[in-house]
């Protein structure tokens, strides 16, 4: 799959998932060049885009651009958290902390997981307490992690466990965008987005 095809598929998935919610206030964590933040703004959302680096922030006044470490930014003011291409750049500790901070509000996540087949240079399977996965040595360039040399890619089961323990019910986008990457909709237990019929 080309980079252009991957971008198109990710944006199509994002629009579908975002369309499940009434527009409100959302925060895009690790926003990078802001394409998802700008798309959300085009769909009527009040958007804050957060990234530790400002080099790729575009000039778009519809979005509030915030230079900050996503690991410390306050998530309380927002109705929806976007974590698109960020989760797999965090350590396990930072992943758990992010999910704890986001508890009580829905999240749209787009992430790589240790899902069997992958093309990335990952470690052997390791266990951290209750969670299994692999580590990834971060390359340290503009689009990678901020301040950590390694990140954690949990298995699908561990990913669901992490989210479940933080009070979320998780829905998985099928088919996966890539063999080890897809979108997830994490809903606070007992809630659902608008227009999704109760089962």
TORPA-4810 file (N, C-alpha, C, O; in nm, 3 decimals):
<nodes>
NODE_1_0.084_-0.118_0.000_0.000_0.000_0.000_0.089_0.125_0.000_0.183_0.135_0.079_X
NODE_2_0.058_0.219_-0.088_0.137_0.342_-0.095_0.100_0.434_0.022_-0.004_0.416_0.085_X
NODE_3_0.185_0.531_0.050_0.156_0.628_0.155_0.027_0.703_0.126_-0.050_0.733_0.217_X
NODE_4_0.004_0.733_-0.002_-0.119_0.804_-0.041_-0.243_0.719_-0.014_-0.343_0.770_0.035_X
NODE_5_-0.235_0.590_-0.046_-0.348_0.499_-0.021_-0.373_0.485_0.129_-0.488_0.484_0.173_X
NODE_6_-0.265_0.474_0.207_-0.280_0.464_0.351_-0.346_0.588_0.408_-0.436_0.579_0.491_X
NODE_7_-0.302_0.705_0.364_-0.361_0.830_0.411_-0.509_0.837_0.375_-0.591_0.878_0.458_X
NODE_8_-0.543_0.799_0.253_-0.683_0.802_0.211_-0.768_0.710_0.297_-0.876_0.749_0.341_X
NODE_9_-0.721_0.588_0.322_-0.798_0.492_0.403_-0.813_0.542_0.547_-0.919_0.527_0.607_X
NODE_10_-0.707_0.601_0.602_-0.714_0.652_0.739_-0.815_0.766_0.748_-0.893_0.773_0.843_X
NODE_11_-0.814_0.855_0.651_-0.907_0.968_0.655_-1.052_0.923_0.633_-1.143_0.977_0.694_X
NODE_12_-1.072_0.824_0.548_-1.208_0.770_0.530_-1.258_0.710_0.661_-1.372_0.736_0.701_X
NODE_13_-1.175_0.632_0.728_-1.214_0.572_0.856_-1.241_0.679_0.960_-1.337_0.670_1.036_X
NODE_14_-1.157_0.779_0.964_-1.173_0.888_1.061_-1.306_0.960_1.041_-1.377_0.987_1.138_X
NODE_15_-1.341_0.990_0.916_-1.468_1.061_0.890_-1.587_0.978_0.934_-1.683_1.031_0.991_X
NODE_16_-1.583_0.848_0.910_-1.693_0.760_0.951_-1.709_0.763_1.103_-1.819_0.781_1.154_X
NODE_17_-1.598_0.746_1.174_-1.605_0.740_1.321_-1.642_0.876_1.380_-1.723_0.883_1.473_X
NODE_18_-1.586_0.982_1.327_-1.618_1.115_1.379_-1.765_1.148_1.355_-1.828_1.217_1.435_X
NODE_19_-1.819_1.098_1.245_-1.959_1.123_1.212_-2.058_1.057_1.306_-2.177_1.086_1.299_X
NODE_20_-2.010_0.970_1.395_-2.097_0.907_1.494_-2.130_1.001_1.610_-2.217_0.971_1.692_X
NODE_21_-2.060_1.113_1.617_-2.077_1.205_1.730_-2.129_1.340_1.684_-2.103_1.384_1.572_X
NODE_22_-2.203_1.406_1.773_-2.238_1.545_1.749_-2.114_1.629_1.766_-2.034_1.605_1.857_X
NODE_23_-2.096_1.727_1.680_-1.978_1.813_1.689_-1.975_1.885_1.823_-2.077_1.933_1.871_X
NODE_24_-1.858_1.891_1.881_-1.836_1.960_2.008_-1.691_2.001_2.015_-1.636_2.051_1.917_X
NODE_25_-1.628_1.981_2.130_-1.487_2.016_2.148_-1.404_1.888_2.146_-1.432_1.794_2.221_X
NODE_26_-1.303_1.885_2.061_-1.215_1.769_2.057_-1.070_1.813_2.063_-1.036_1.926_2.027_X
NODE_27_-0.986_1.722_2.107_-0.842_1.747_2.113_-0.772_1.638_2.032_-0.800_1.519_2.048_X
NODE_28_-0.682_1.681_1.944_-0.605_1.591_1.859_-0.464_1.582_1.918_-0.386_1.677_1.909_X
NODE_29_-0.432_1.468_1.978_-0.304_1.450_2.047_-0.197_1.401_1.950_-0.219_1.305_1.875_X
NODE_30_-0.083_1.466_1.950_0.022_1.432_1.855_-0.022_1.467_1.714_-0.010_1.386_1.622_X
NODE_31_-0.074_1.588_1.697_-0.143_1.628_1.574_-0.052_1.637_1.452_-0.100_1.628_1.339_X
NODE_32_0.079_1.654_1.472_0.170_1.660_1.358_0.134_1.773_1.264_0.128_1.889_1.304_X
NODE_33_0.111_1.739_1.138_0.078_1.841_1.038_-0.069_1.881_1.041_-0.111_1.967_0.964_X
NODE_34_-0.147_1.819_1.128_-0.282_1.866_1.155_-0.389_1.829_1.054_-0.494_1.893_1.052_X
NODE_35_-0.367_1.730_0.971_-0.468_1.699_0.869_-0.598_1.650_0.931_-0.706_1.684_0.882_X
NODE_36_-0.591_1.571_1.039_-0.714_1.525_1.104_-0.780_1.638_1.181_-0.903_1.649_1.182_X
NODE_37_-0.701_1.722_1.245_-0.756_1.838_1.317_-0.830_1.930_1.221_-0.940_1.976_1.252_X
NODE_38_-0.772_1.956_1.106_-0.836_2.044_1.007_-0.963_1.980_0.951_-1.061_2.048_0.924_X
NODE_39_-0.959_1.849_0.933_-1.078_1.779_0.884_-1.191_1.788_0.986_-1.306_1.811_0.949_X
NODE_40_-1.158_1.769_1.114_-1.260_1.782_1.219_-1.316_1.924_1.223_-1.437_1.942_1.240_X
NODE_41_-1.230_2.023_1.207_-1.276_2.162_1.205_-1.371_2.186_1.087_-1.469_2.259_1.100_X
NODE_42_-1.343_2.125_0.974_-1.430_2.138_0.856_-1.567_2.076_0.880_-1.665_2.114_0.815_X
NODE_43_-1.573_1.980_0.973_-1.699_1.913_1.004_-1.769_1.975_1.125_-1.862_1.916_1.181_X
NODE_44_-1.725_2.094_1.165_-1.796_2.171_1.267_-1.744_2.156_1.408_-1.806_2.208_1.501_X
NODE_45_-1.633_2.087_1.428_-1.579_2.068_1.561_-1.493_2.187_1.602_-1.429_2.251_1.518_X
NODE_46_-1.493_2.217_1.731_-1.397_2.312_1.788_-1.276_2.229_1.828_-1.285_2.145_1.918_X
NODE_47_-1.162_2.252_1.762_-1.049_2.160_1.770_-0.927_2.226_1.832_-0.889_2.338_1.795_X
NODE_48_-0.866_2.155_1.927_-0.734_2.189_1.977_-0.638_2.081_1.928_-0.663_1.962_1.948_X
NODE_49_-0.530_2.122_1.862_-0.430_2.028_1.811_-0.303_2.043_1.893_-0.247_2.152_1.902_X
NODE_50_-0.259_1.933_1.954_-0.146_1.936_2.047_-0.030_1.856_1.990_-0.047_1.742_1.947_X
NODE_51_0.087_1.916_1.991_0.208_1.844_1.953_0.326_1.909_2.023_0.325_2.029_2.049_X
NODE_52_0.429_1.829_2.052_0.549_1.883_2.117_0.631_1.966_2.020_0.711_2.051_2.061_X
NODE_53_0.612_1.941_1.891_0.687_2.014_1.788_0.590_2.103_1.710_0.475_2.067_1.688_X
NODE_54_0.638_2.218_1.669_0.553_2.310_1.592_0.593_2.316_1.446_0.528_2.387_1.368_X
NODE_55_0.697_2.245_1.406_0.750_2.258_1.270_0.647_2.229_1.161_0.652_2.286_1.052_X
NODE_56_0.552_2.140_1.192_0.456_2.099_1.089_0.319_2.164_1.105_0.229_2.136_1.026_X
NODE_57_0.302_2.250_1.205_0.171_2.315_1.223_0.141_2.403_1.101_0.221_2.490_1.066_X
NODE_58_0.027_2.381_1.036_-0.009_2.468_0.923_-0.075_2.597_0.973_-0.113_2.608_1.090_X
NODE_59_-0.088_2.691_0.885_-0.157_2.816_0.918_-0.306_2.793_0.892_-0.352_2.805_0.778_X
NODE_60_-0.381_2.761_0.996_-0.525_2.739_0.984_-0.590_2.791_1.112_-0.577_2.730_1.218_X
NODE_61_-0.658_2.903_1.101_-0.714_2.969_1.219_-0.835_2.898_1.276_-0.883_2.936_1.384_X
NODE_62_-0.886_2.798_1.208_-1.000_2.724_1.261_-0.960_2.632_1.377_-1.044_2.587_1.454_X
NODE_63_-0.830_2.606_1.387_-0.777_2.512_1.487_-0.691_2.590_1.586_-0.615_2.679_1.548_X
NODE_64_-0.704_2.555_1.714_-0.615_2.610_1.817_-0.493_2.519_1.825_-0.504_2.403_1.865_X
NODE_65_-0.377_2.572_1.786_-0.253_2.494_1.782_-0.180_2.513_1.915_-0.152_2.626_1.955_X
NODE_66_-0.149_2.402_1.982_-0.089_2.407_2.115_0.041_2.327_2.115_0.042_2.208_2.085_X
NODE_67_0.151_2.394_2.148_0.276_2.322_2.166_0.283_2.275_2.310_0.292_2.355_2.403_X
NODE_68_0.278_2.144_2.328_0.280_2.086_2.463_0.311_1.938_2.451_0.297_1.879_2.344_X
NODE_69_0.352_1.880_2.561_0.375_1.736_2.569_0.239_1.670_2.590_0.169_1.700_2.686_X
NODE_70_0.201_1.581_2.500_0.070_1.517_2.508_0.053_1.438_2.638_-0.059_1.408_2.678_X
NODE_71_0.164_1.405_2.702_0.158_1.325_2.824_0.112_1.407_2.945_0.083_1.351_3.051_X
NODE_72_0.107_1.538_2.930_0.068_1.623_3.043_-0.049_1.716_3.013_-0.099_1.782_3.104_X
NODE_73_-0.093_1.724_2.889_-0.200_1.817_2.854_-0.331_1.777_2.922_-0.361_1.659_2.934_X
NODE_74_-0.407_1.876_2.966_-0.535_1.854_3.035_-0.641_1.812_2.933_-0.667_1.884_2.836_X
NODE_75_-0.702_1.696_2.954_-0.805_1.645_2.863_-0.947_1.675_2.910_-1.043_1.649_2.837_X
NODE_76_-0.961_1.728_3.029_-1.093_1.750_3.088_-1.186_1.840_3.006_-1.307_1.814_3.003_X
NODE_77_-1.136_1.944_2.939_-1.229_2.034_2.869_-1.292_1.976_2.742_-1.377_2.042_2.682_X
NODE_78_-1.254_1.856_2.702_-1.292_1.808_2.569_-1.400_1.699_2.574_-1.408_1.621_2.669_X
NODE_79_-1.481_1.697_2.469_-1.587_1.598_2.455_-1.536_1.469_2.390_-1.594_1.362_2.408_X
NODE_80_-1.427_1.480_2.315_-1.375_1.367_2.239_-1.223_1.381_2.231_-1.171_1.491_2.210_X
NODE_81_-1.153_1.269_2.248_-1.007_1.266_2.237_-0.970_1.190_2.110_-1.018_1.079_2.087_X
NODE_82_-0.884_1.251_2.029_-0.831_1.188_1.909_-0.686_1.148_1.936_-0.605_1.231_1.977_X
NODE_83_-0.656_1.022_1.914_-0.520_0.970_1.936_-0.484_0.892_1.810_-0.494_0.769_1.806_X
NODE_84_-0.442_0.964_1.707_-0.429_0.910_1.573_-0.282_0.903_1.533_-0.222_1.004_1.496_X
NODE_85_-0.225_0.784_1.542_-0.085_0.768_1.509_0.008_0.809_1.621_0.126_0.837_1.596_X
NODE_86_-0.041_0.813_1.743_0.040_0.853_1.858_0.064_0.738_1.956_0.176_0.722_2.005_X
NODE_87_-0.039_0.658_1.983_-0.035_0.561_2.092_0.088_0.472_2.086_0.151_0.445_2.188_X
NODE_88_0.123_0.424_1.966_0.234_0.331_1.952_0.371_0.399_1.963_0.474_0.331_1.955_X
NODE_89_0.374_0.531_1.981_0.499_0.602_2.007_0.521_0.626_2.157_0.619_0.690_2.195_X
NODE_90_0.432_0.575_2.241_0.441_0.597_2.386_0.491_0.471_2.457_0.476_0.360_2.406_X
NODE_91_0.548_0.490_2.573_0.582_0.377_2.658_0.455_0.319_2.718_0.350_0.384_2.716_X
NODE_92_0.462_0.199_2.772_0.346_0.139_2.838_0.296_0.229_2.950_0.176_0.252_2.963_X
NODE_93_0.386_0.280_3.031_0.347_0.368_3.141_0.270_0.490_3.091_0.169_0.529_3.149_X
NODE_94_0.319_0.551_2.983_0.251_0.669_2.928_0.118_0.633_2.862_0.024_0.712_2.866_X
NODE_95_0.110_0.515_2.801_-0.018_0.470_2.745_-0.124_0.457_2.854_-0.236_0.505_2.839_X
NODE_96_-0.086_0.390_2.963_-0.181_0.370_3.073_-0.221_0.503_3.135_-0.338_0.524_3.169_X
NODE_97_-0.126_0.594_3.148_-0.155_0.725_3.205_-0.250_0.803_3.114_-0.342_0.869_3.162_X
NODE_98_-0.227_0.796_2.983_-0.315_0.864_2.888_-0.458_0.811_2.898_-0.553_0.889_2.903_X
NODE_99_-0.473_0.679_2.901_-0.607_0.620_2.910_-0.676_0.659_3.041_-0.796_0.684_3.042_X
NODE_100_-0.601_0.664_3.149_-0.657_0.706_3.278_-0.705_0.852_3.270_-0.813_0.884_3.319_X
NODE_101_-0.625_0.939_3.208_-0.662_1.080_3.196_-0.781_1.101_3.103_-0.860_1.194_3.122_X
NODE_102_-0.794_1.014_3.003_-0.903_1.028_2.906_-1.032_0.963_2.953_-1.136_0.981_2.889_X
NODE_103_-1.028_0.889_3.061_-1.146_0.816_3.109_-1.265_0.909_3.122_-1.254_1.023_3.168_X
NODE_104_-1.381_0.857_3.081_-1.505_0.934_3.092_-1.543_1.007_2.964_-1.654_1.061_2.956_X
NODE_105_-1.456_1.009_2.866_-1.489_1.070_2.737_-1.449_0.975_2.626_-1.350_0.902_2.640_X
NODE_106_-1.521_0.972_2.516_-1.486_0.880_2.408_-1.353_0.916_2.343_-1.309_1.031_2.345_X
NODE_107_-1.291_0.814_2.285_-1.165_0.830_2.214_-1.173_0.760_2.079_-1.234_0.654_2.066_X
NODE_108_-1.112_0.822_1.980_-1.086_0.756_1.853_-0.936_0.734_1.847_-0.858_0.829_1.852_X
NODE_109_-0.896_0.607_1.836_-0.754_0.572_1.830_-0.722_0.508_1.697_-0.801_0.429_1.644_X
NODE_110_-0.607_0.541_1.643_-0.553_0.478_1.523_-0.411_0.437_1.561_-0.325_0.522_1.582_X
NODE_111_-0.388_0.307_1.571_-0.258_0.264_1.623_-0.212_0.131_1.564_-0.292_0.049_1.520_X
NODE_112_-0.081_0.113_1.566_-0.020_-0.017_1.542_-0.032_-0.098_1.671_-0.028_-0.042_1.781_X
NODE_113_-0.046_-0.229_1.658_-0.040_-0.322_1.771_0.050_-0.438_1.733_0.082_-0.458_1.616_X
NODE_114_0.091_-0.514_1.832_0.160_-0.640_1.807_0.052_-0.740_1.769_-0.008_-0.805_1.854_X
NODE_115_0.028_-0.750_1.640_-0.086_-0.826_1.589_-0.041_-0.944_1.503_-0.104_-0.977_1.403_X
NODE_116_0.068_-1.007_1.541_0.115_-1.123_1.466_0.210_-1.081_1.356_0.331_-1.077_1.377_X
NODE_117_0.156_-1.050_1.237_0.244_-1.012_1.127_0.268_-0.861_1.129_0.176_-0.782_1.149_X
NODE_118_0.393_-0.824_1.109_0.428_-0.682_1.105_0.558_-0.668_1.027_0.632_-0.765_1.011_X
NODE_119_0.584_-0.548_0.981_0.705_-0.523_0.902_0.801_-0.431_0.976_0.901_-0.387_0.918_X
NODE_120_0.774_-0.401_1.101_0.856_-0.309_1.178_0.955_-0.386_1.265_0.928_-0.499_1.305_X
NODE_121_1.070_-0.326_1.295_1.172_-0.394_1.378_1.135_-0.391_1.525_1.176_-0.302_1.599_X
NODE_122_1.056_-0.489_1.567_1.010_-0.498_1.705_1.093_-0.600_1.783_1.156_-0.688_1.725_X
NODE_123_1.090_-0.588_1.915_1.158_-0.684_2.001_1.083_-0.817_2.001_0.977_-0.829_1.940_X
NODE_124_1.140_-0.915_2.069_1.066_-1.037_2.096_0.949_-1.002_2.189_0.949_-0.896_2.251_X
NODE_125_0.852_-1.090_2.197_0.738_-1.068_2.286_0.787_-1.060_2.430_0.865_-1.143_2.475_X
NODE_126_0.741_-0.960_2.500_0.778_-0.942_2.640_0.651_-0.922_2.722_0.546_-0.888_2.668_X
NODE_127_0.663_-0.942_2.852_0.551_-0.922_2.943_0.590_-0.817_3.046_0.692_-0.828_3.113_X
NODE_128_0.505_-0.714_3.056_0.519_-0.613_3.160_0.400_-0.628_3.253_0.290_-0.583_3.220_X
NODE_129_0.418_-0.690_3.367_0.307_-0.711_3.459_0.198_-0.792_3.393_0.218_-0.909_3.361_X
NODE_130_0.083_-0.730_3.371_-0.034_-0.797_3.313_-0.041_-0.784_3.161_-0.133_-0.837_3.099_X
NODE_131_0.054_-0.714_3.100_0.043_-0.679_2.958_0.155_-0.742_2.877_0.271_-0.746_2.919_X
NODE_132_0.118_-0.790_2.758_0.214_-0.846_2.665_0.222_-0.760_2.541_0.126_-0.693_2.503_X
NODE_133_0.337_-0.764_2.478_0.356_-0.690_2.354_0.502_-0.692_2.315_0.579_-0.779_2.358_X
NODE_134_0.540_-0.596_2.235_0.677_-0.584_2.188_0.720_-0.438_2.200_0.636_-0.348_2.197_X
NODE_135_0.848_-0.416_2.214_0.896_-0.278_2.215_0.948_-0.242_2.077_0.990_-0.328_1.999_X
NODE_136_0.944_-0.114_2.050_0.992_-0.058_1.923_1.095_0.049_1.957_1.067_0.139_2.036_X
NODE_137_1.213_0.041_1.898_1.317_0.141_1.922_1.286_0.262_1.835_1.293_0.254_1.712_X
NODE_138_1.252_0.372_1.898_1.212_0.493_1.827_1.331_0.554_1.753_1.440_0.565_1.808_X
NODE_139_1.310_0.594_1.626_1.421_0.648_1.547_1.461_0.790_1.584_1.570_0.835_1.548_X
NODE_140_1.375_0.863_1.656_1.412_0.997_1.702_1.402_1.106_1.598_1.459_1.214_1.616_X
NODE_141_1.330_1.081_1.487_1.314_1.189_1.389_1.185_1.265_1.413_1.112_1.236_1.509_X
NODE_142_1.156_1.361_1.328_1.049_1.457_1.352_0.914_1.393_1.381_0.836_1.446_1.461_X
NODE_143_0.884_1.281_1.317_0.751_1.222_1.332_0.745_1.113_1.439_0.641_1.047_1.452_X
NODE_144_0.850_1.093_1.514_0.848_0.984_1.612_0.824_1.037_1.752_0.763_1.143_1.771_X
NODE_145_0.872_0.965_1.850_0.839_0.995_1.989_0.906_1.122_2.039_0.992_1.180_1.972_X
NODE_146_0.863_1.164_2.157_0.918_1.283_2.221_0.971_1.242_2.358_0.895_1.226_2.453_X
NODE_147_1.105_1.226_2.367_1.166_1.201_2.496_1.172_1.057_2.540_1.214_1.030_2.653_X
NODE_148_1.133_0.963_2.458_1.150_0.822_2.494_1.215_0.747_2.378_1.177_0.764_2.262_X
NODE_149_1.312_0.664_2.411_1.388_0.591_2.310_1.315_0.467_2.262_1.342_0.418_2.152_X
NODE_150_1.223_0.414_2.343_1.147_0.296_2.306_0.999_0.319_2.334_0.962_0.395_2.423_X
NODE_151_0.917_0.253_2.255_0.773_0.257_2.277_0.722_0.114_2.289_0.796_0.018_2.267_X
NODE_152_0.594_0.102_2.325_0.536_-0.030_2.349_0.419_-0.053_2.254_0.331_0.031_2.239_X
NODE_153_0.421_-0.169_2.189_0.312_-0.211_2.102_0.244_-0.329_2.169_0.293_-0.442_2.159_X
NODE_154_0.132_-0.307_2.238_0.066_-0.418_2.306_0.002_-0.515_2.207_-0.026_-0.480_2.093_X
NODE_155_-0.019_-0.638_2.253_-0.101_-0.731_2.176_-0.244_-0.679_2.175_-0.280_-0.593_2.255_X
NODE_156_-0.326_-0.731_2.085_-0.466_-0.690_2.080_-0.535_-0.720_2.213_-0.611_-0.637_2.263_X
NODE_157_-0.508_-0.837_2.271_-0.571_-0.871_2.399_-0.528_-0.775_2.509_-0.611_-0.732_2.589_X
NODE_158_-0.399_-0.740_2.513_-0.351_-0.647_2.615_-0.406_-0.507_2.593_-0.437_-0.436_2.689_X
NODE_159_-0.418_-0.467_2.467_-0.476_-0.336_2.434_-0.620_-0.328_2.486_-0.658_-0.229_2.548_X
NODE_160_-0.698_-0.431_2.460_-0.836_-0.434_2.509_-0.839_-0.434_2.663_-0.925_-0.370_2.723_X
NODE_161_-0.747_-0.505_2.723_-0.740_-0.508_2.870_-0.710_-0.369_2.926_-0.772_-0.326_3.022_X
NODE_162_-0.614_-0.302_2.865_-0.577_-0.167_2.909_-0.697_-0.073_2.903_-0.725_0.001_2.998_X
NODE_163_-0.766_-0.076_2.792_-0.881_0.013_2.774_-0.996_-0.028_2.866_-1.063_0.058_2.924_X
NODE_164_-1.019_-0.158_2.879_-1.125_-0.205_2.967_-1.102_-0.164_3.111_-1.196_-0.125_3.181_X
NODE_165_-0.978_-0.173_3.156_-0.946_-0.135_3.293_-0.956_0.016_3.315_-0.965_0.063_3.429_X
NODE_166_-0.955_0.093_3.206_-0.972_0.238_3.215_-1.117_0.280_3.197_-1.148_0.399_3.192_X
NODE_167_-1.207_0.180_3.187_-1.350_0.211_3.181_-1.407_0.227_3.042_-1.511_0.291_3.024_X
NODE_168_-1.340_0.169_2.941_-1.386_0.181_2.803_-1.437_0.048_2.749_-1.387_-0.058_2.785_X
NODE_169_-1.536_0.057_2.662_-1.576_-0.052_2.574_-1.515_-0.021_2.438_-1.524_0.092_2.391_X
NODE_170_-1.452_-0.120_2.375_-1.374_-0.095_2.254_-1.438_-0.162_2.134_-1.471_-0.280_2.137_X
NODE_171_-1.453_-0.085_2.026_-1.499_-0.136_1.898_-1.382_-0.125_1.800_-1.310_-0.026_1.800_X
NODE_172_-1.364_-0.228_1.718_-1.251_-0.235_1.626_-1.299_-0.220_1.483_-1.396_-0.284_1.442_X
NODE_173_-1.231_-0.134_1.405_-1.264_-0.117_1.265_-1.210_-0.236_1.186_-1.091_-0.267_1.190_X
NODE_174_-1.299_-0.301_1.114_-1.263_-0.413_1.028_-1.303_-0.382_0.884_-1.406_-0.317_0.863_X
NODE_175_-1.225_-0.425_0.784_-1.095_-0.489_0.797_-0.990_-0.389_0.845_-1.008_-0.268_0.834_X
NODE_176_-0.880_-0.441_0.897_-0.775_-0.354_0.948_-0.717_-0.271_0.834_-0.713_-0.315_0.719_X
NODE_177_-0.672_-0.151_0.866_-0.612_-0.063_0.767_-0.483_-0.124_0.711_-0.458_-0.120_0.591_X
NODE_178_-0.403_-0.181_0.801_-0.281_-0.255_0.766_-0.284_-0.384_0.848_-0.372_-0.401_0.932_X
NODE_179_-0.191_-0.473_0.824_-0.193_-0.601_0.896_-0.178_-0.582_1.046_-0.225_-0.665_1.124_X
NODE_180_-0.114_-0.472_1.089_-0.093_-0.450_1.232_-0.147_-0.314_1.278_-0.108_-0.265_1.384_X
NODE_181_-0.236_-0.253_1.200_-0.283_-0.118_1.234_-0.429_-0.101_1.191_-0.468_-0.141_1.081_X
NODE_182_-0.507_-0.040_1.281_-0.643_-0.004_1.245_-0.694_0.103_1.341_-0.621_0.151_1.428_X
NODE_183_-0.822_0.140_1.325_-0.887_0.237_1.412_-0.969_0.163_1.517_-1.023_0.055_1.493_X
NODE_184_-0.976_0.225_1.634_-1.056_0.174_1.745_-1.142_0.288_1.798_-1.097_0.402_1.807_X
NODE_185_-1.264_0.255_1.833_-1.353_0.349_1.898_-1.366_0.305_2.043_-1.419_0.197_2.071_X
NODE_186_-1.319_0.387_2.135_-1.323_0.356_2.278_-1.431_0.441_2.342_-1.420_0.564_2.349_X
NODE_187_-1.536_0.376_2.390_-1.650_0.446_2.449_-1.652_0.422_2.599_-1.634_0.309_2.645_X
NODE_188_-1.674_0.528_2.677_-1.689_0.506_2.821_-1.801_0.405_2.846_-1.906_0.412_2.782_X
NODE_189_-1.779_0.312_2.937_-1.879_0.210_2.965_-2.016_0.272_2.990_-2.028_0.369_3.066_X
NODE_190_-2.118_0.217_2.926_-2.254_0.264_2.945_-2.295_0.377_2.853_-2.407_0.427_2.865_X
NODE_191_-2.208_0.418_2.761_-2.243_0.524_2.666_-2.233_0.472_2.524_-2.177_0.365_2.499_X
NODE_192_-2.287_0.548_2.433_-2.274_0.516_2.292_-2.283_0.645_2.213_-2.346_0.741_2.258_X
NODE_193_-2.221_0.649_2.093_-2.233_0.770_2.012_-2.374_0.783_1.957_-2.450_0.686_1.957_X
NODE_194_-2.409_0.901_1.911_-2.542_0.921_1.855_-2.560_0.832_1.733_-2.463_0.797_1.666_X
NODE_195_-2.683_0.798_1.705_-2.721_0.723_1.586_-2.670_0.580_1.581_-2.688_0.513_1.480_X
NODE_196_-2.605_0.532_1.686_-2.566_0.392_1.689_-2.674_0.317_1.765_-2.693_0.340_1.884_X
NODE_197_-2.746_0.228_1.698_-2.857_0.162_1.766_-2.810_0.077_1.883_-2.707_0.011_1.876_X
NODE_198_-2.887_0.079_1.989_-2.858_-0.005_2.105_-2.879_-0.151_2.065_-2.968_-0.182_1.986_X
NODE_199_-2.797_-0.239_2.120_-2.812_-0.382_2.086_-2.860_-0.459_2.206_-2.879_-0.581_2.198_X
</nodes>
